[in-house]
């Protein structure tokens, strides 16, 4: 499973941080950060990382909690599931 976080879309409600500890508050920027996230495109403010098997449910909850759909979750086949 893989998670994708569009930091530019994030509005800093921090609901994701309550659902999964891989999301951290950046109070100075008013946005969340995805710990361990990598930028597939250096020109975009989008971060991705693998989701550990024991955190899959938390990652899905974080995506569902985001009020602006800045978080997407993909299965191992690359299909979006949240």
C-alpha angles and dihedrals in degrees: 000000000000133000127210122198123192102204093185090061092048114108096190102251087138094211088135091060090060091053103044130017091218086079115075133188119249098192093178093058095033090232139103123248127214107226111227092012120147129205111239088189114037091205094057128072091229124121131194137186141161117265116228114237092245092054101047095105092047091051091051091049091050091053093047092048094055108105094205100041094244090146127069129181123207130194123230091273092057095253116141110242100172 
